[in-house]
């Protein structure tokens, strides 16, 4: 004999499945911290190379290439280890993978536009911060973690300011934006999930 579920029972089952998926996908902030430190150091190093004329200006941007390669190497190792530990793929994990992969592809497109001269570097840096901020805003909403949401909003605002800032301050604004977007929320997330 079949039993009919009530609407409340159906909703309770769906909410239970979502809660279970959230528990399985426990973000600990490692990648936010990794990319935060790499981008923060690259911003300050790029600024220092230009400010103190340590290398020719046209080569100073190469710190970002080194940062990206370093970050991808460590991220690949981290994700490979995490996949071995996880028994199943959750909806949250899949959504995060597609979100940040899409943002990564968009970064390469903006980088191409800036390197080809079709977009100014101040505009590119502003877009980098803004897009990074939107990614964290969405991630924070998915994880129900307000510091990521607020960090994302701060990134969007700092990205907006960067577009209009004097050239000599853009890389310093980039470093400040990364602290707000990644480092502060990343360490808060790490602390929250190490306690719980």
C-alpha positions in Angstrom: 0.0 0.0 0.0 1.4 3.4 -1.0 1.5 6.2 1.4 1.1 9.8 0.3 3.6 12.4 1.7 2.3 15.7 2.8 3.8 18.9 1.5 5.4 19.5 4.9 7.0 16.1 4.8 8.4 16.6 1.3 9.9 20.0 2.2 11.4 18.5 5.4 13.1 15.7 3.3 14.5 18.3 0.8 15.8 20.5 3.7 17.4 17.5 5.3 19.1 16.6 2.0 20.4 20.2 1.6 21.7 20.2 5.2 23.4 16.9 4.7 25.1 18.2 1.5 26.2 21.3 3.4 27.7 19.2 6.1 29.6 17.0 3.6 30.9 20.1 1.8 32.7 21.8 4.7 34.7 24.6 3.3 37.7 25.3 5.6 39.0 28.4 3.9 42.3 26.9 2.7 41.9 28.0 -0.9 40.7 31.5 0.1 43.8 31.8 2.2 46.2 30.4 -0.4 45.0 32.7 -3.2 44.7 35.6 -0.8 48.3 35.4 0.3 49.5 34.8 -3.3 47.6 37.8 -4.7 48.5 40.0 -1.7 52.2 39.3 -2.1 52.0 39.7 -5.9 50.3 43.1 -5.5 52.9 44.4 -3.1 55.8 42.9 -5.1 54.5 44.4 -8.4 54.1 47.7 -6.6 57.7 47.6 -5.2 59.2 46.6 -8.5 57.6 49.6 -10.2 58.0 52.1 -7.3 61.7 51.3 -6.7 62.6 50.6 -10.3 63.9 47.2 -9.5 63.1 45.8 -13.0 62.0 47.4 -16.2 58.4 48.3 -16.0 57.3 46.2 -18.9 58.5 43.0 -17.0 57.0 43.8 -13.5 53.7 42.2 -14.4 55.4 38.8 -14.6 54.9 38.4 -10.9 51.3 37.7 -11.6 52.2 34.9 -14.0 54.5 33.4 -11.3 51.6 33.8 -8.7 49.1 32.1 -11.0 51.4 29.1 -11.7 52.3 28.7 -8.1 48.6 29.0 -7.0 47.4 26.5 -9.6 50.1 24.0 -8.5 49.2 24.2 -4.9 45.4 24.2 -5.6 45.8 21.1 -7.8 47.6 19.3 -5.0 45.1 20.4 -2.4 42.0 19.4 -4.5 43.6 16.1 -5.4 44.1 15.3 -1.7 40.6 16.5 -0.9 39.0 14.3 -3.6 40.7 11.2 -2.2 39.2 12.0 1.3 35.7 12.7 0.0 33.5 9.7 -0.6 31.0 11.5 -2.8 30.6 14.7 -4.8 28.1 17.1 -3.3 26.0 19.7 -5.1 27.9 22.4 -3.2 31.2 21.0 -4.3 30.1 20.8 -7.9 28.6 24.3 -7.8 31.8 25.8 -6.3 34.0 24.0 -8.9 31.9 25.5 -11.8 31.7 28.9 -10.2 35.4 29.3 -9.6 36.4 27.6 -12.9 34.2 30.1 -14.7 35.7 33.0 -12.8 39.2 31.7 -13.7 38.3 31.6 -17.4 37.0 35.1 -17.2 40.3 36.2 -15.5 42.2 34.8 -18.5 40.0 36.7 -20.9 40.5 40.0 -19.0 44.2 39.3 -18.9 44.3 38.8 -22.6 42.4 42.1 -23.2 44.8 44.0 -20.9 47.9 42.4 -22.4 46.7 43.1 -26.0 46.1 46.7 -25.1 42.3 46.5 -25.7 41.7 47.3 -22.0 43.6 49.5 -19.6 45.4 47.9 -16.6 43.5 50.1 -14.1 40.2 48.7 -15.6 41.6 45.2 -15.6 42.6 45.4 -11.9 39.2 46.9 -11.0 37.5 44.0 -12.8 39.7 41.4 -11.2 38.7 42.7 -7.7 35.1 43.1 -8.6 34.8 39.6 -10.1 36.7 38.1 -7.3 34.3 39.9 -4.9 31.2 38.6 -6.7 32.6 35.1 -6.6 33.1 35.4 -2.8 29.7 37.0 -2.5 28.1 34.0 -4.2 30.2 31.5 -2.3 29.3 33.2 1.0 25.6 33.0 0.1 25.9 29.3 -0.7 27.8 28.5 2.5 25.7 30.9 4.5 28.8 32.6 5.8 28.4 36.4 6.1 32.2 37.3 6.3 32.6 36.0 2.7 29.5 37.9 1.6 30.8 41.2 3.2 34.3 40.5 1.8 32.7 40.1 -1.6 30.9 43.4 -1.3 34.1 45.1 -0.2 35.9 43.7 -3.2 33.3 45.0 -5.6 33.5 48.5 -4.0 37.3 48.5 -3.9 37.3 47.3 -7.5 35.1 50.3 -8.4 37.4 52.7 -6.6 40.5 51.2 -8.3 39.2 52.1 -11.8 39.2 55.8 -10.8 42.3 55.8 -8.5 45.6 57.4 -9.4 47.9 54.9 -11.1 50.5 54.7 -8.3 47.9 53.5 -5.8 46.1 50.8 -7.8 48.4 47.9 -6.7 48.1 49.0 -3.0 44.3 49.1 -3.4 44.5 45.6 -4.9 46.5 44.4 -1.9 43.9 46.0 0.5 41.1 44.5 -1.5 42.6 41.0 -1.3 42.8 41.3 2.5 39.1 42.1 2.6 38.0 39.6 0.0 40.1 36.6 0.9 42.3 36.7 3.9 40.0 38.0 6.6 37.0 35.8 5.5 39.4 32.8 4.8 40.9 32.9 8.3 37.4 33.4 9.9 36.1 30.4 7.9 39.1 28.3 9.0 38.5 29.2 12.6 34.8 28.5 12.4 35.2 25.1 10.9 38.1 24.1 13.2 35.9 24.7 16.2 32.8 23.0 14.9 
